[in-house]
Amino acid sequence: MEYTHFVSVAGLVCNDKDEILLLKSPTRGWEYPGGMVEPGETLQDALIREIKEETGVDAEITGFIGVCKNIQKDIVNIDFSCKYSGGNFVTSDESLDVKWVRRDEALDLVTFPLTKKRLENMLYACNAVSCFNFKKEPFEVVAEEKYTVGR
């Protein structure tokens, strides 16, 4: 059997004011930065690269939030918490706009179903790691668990 899984990473980047970094995607609307892990690249390096490429922001990874899998396309998404460490906003082919938003505004701006579900997990992690599996078309969570951090 041949395996063909793809891995993506995303980060909930917060600044000193506890604001969330969002970018406006040309296809999915407002979302957090992230993207596919390239062959030979670590998860951490991929996330830092994607944040910089899409937003111009430098960030440090501060924690692990959760993982989810698209069971129809075998894509595994891994989410991290990050803190802003520098840089200035830039846009790219993947980001039409970039801005800081208050936590209570973030969920109102994000409308793409999968992105919204992952953002909810990112915002409300609270010492638990989220693991869910989903179908994308139409979006449906088919299994979900929260696991406490540690033993």
Number of C-alpha atoms within 10 A of each C-alpha: 3 4 6 8 11 16 16 20 23 28 31 28 26 21 16 9 9 14 19 24 26 26 24 22 20 12 9 13 17 25 25 25 28 24 20 17 20 13 9 7 10 10 19 15 13 21 28 21 19 21 24 19 19 26 26 18 22 19 23 16 17 13 13 19 25 21 19 21 23 21 13 11 12 13 16 17 22 22 25 21 20 23 20 19 13 12 12 10 16 17 16 13 9 16 21 16 18 24 14 18 18 13 14 11 12 22 18 10 15 21 15 14 14 19 17 19 15 23 21 13 20 21 16 11 17 11 13 17 19 21 18 18 18 18 15 15 7 8 12 13 16 11 11 11 10 14 12 11 11 7 4
